[in-house]
Amino acid sequence: MSKNLSHFQNIIDKAFLAESNVKNEFIFYLKEKLKFKDDDIYLNKEKIFTDSEVNLVNDFIQKKKAGIPLDYIINSSNFYEEEFYVDQRVLIPRPETELLVDFVNNYGFPKKIKILDAGTGSGCIGISIALKNPNYEVYGSDYSIDALNVANLNKASFKIKNFSLIQSDWLSCFGEGSLDVIVSNPPYIKEDDKHLHSLMHEPYEALVAPDDGLADIKTITEQSTSILKRGGVLIYEHGYKQSDKVHENFNNFGFSNIESLKDYQGHERITYAFY
């Protein structure tokens, strides 16, 4: 039987009754994957789909029924005004993570510094910093080879010259006093956090840390005391209720001038300190 847009919209209406966002995602998917124009979507709903188009739409519906986020379905995520390749080997970038990049771009660091994006994942933080600061020497480290492969795809896509990828257990491969700035969005969710069920398609190891979500933050902070130059800066994204613990952690390792920044919801989400 021939299938048109009205046919698939009826299927989506029945399958996702209470999820109006899926209908909007479907329109976006048609534009991104099937290259439909507005006229195709709003003025020509009886247009018959080709077999390949039918397969793509059925793939979208099945993946949405499984709860897979749209960014993974289209393998693309917007971050800092750029499009990054993503798949289920890496986290989907969040809007609040852009605050890390904003801080680095706007702080007024010297023109030539060495900066590390620790736990780079898709590479979106490090690449975004490198794009805006061509004189910076930017590194992206990750323990996961899968994540580094994704980051390498993005590095190649942007043809970025001042961004290098390294496999490392956090900061373990860097020399003493070798970095001016370390920025990190490490795993910080508690192992029993009730929100994890909504993140089931994202890599668990990039989300969750022991010790109430603070284990990796503590490890990075300790390692950074030998890796950062004197006067260097360590900057974290962390959970919205963790700023006090992150402040305490910085104090324990001799950092000073500790400050937190609020996200778009008014939560203290970014904390930085000087060594």
HELIX and SHEET records of a PDB file:
HELIX    1   1 LEU A    5  ALA A   15  1                                  11    
HELIX    2   2 SER A   20  LYS A   33  1                                  14    
HELIX    3   3 ASP A   38  TYR A   42  1                                   5    
HELIX    4   4 ASP A   51  LYS A   65  1                                  15    
HELIX    5   5 LEU A   70  ILE A   74  1                                   5    
HELIX    6   6 PRO A   95  THR A   97  5                                   3    
HELIX    7   7 GLU A   98  TYR A  107  1                                  10    
HELIX    8   8 CYS A  124  LYS A  132  1                                   9    
HELIX    9   9 ILE A  145  PHE A  158  1                                  14    
HELIX   10  10 LYS A  194  LEU A  199  5                                   6    
HELIX   11  11 TYR A  204  ALA A  206  5                                   3    
HELIX   12  12 PRO A  210  GLY A  213  1                                   4    
HELIX   13  13 ALA A  215  ILE A  227  1                                  13    
HELIX   14  14 SER A  243  ASN A  252  1                                  10    
SHEET    1   A 2 SER A  77  PHE A  79  0                                        
SHEET    2   A 2 GLU A  82  PHE A  84 -1                                        
SHEET    1   B 7 PHE A 163  GLN A 167  0                                        
SHEET    2   B 7 GLU A 137  ASP A 142  1                                        
SHEET    3   B 7 LYS A 114  ALA A 118  1                                        
SHEET    4   B 7 LEU A 179  SER A 184  1                                        
SHEET    5   B 7 LEU A 228  GLU A 237  1                                        
SHEET    6   B 7 GLU A 268  PHE A 274 -1                                        
SHEET    7   B 7 SER A 256  LYS A 262 -1                                        
END                                                                             
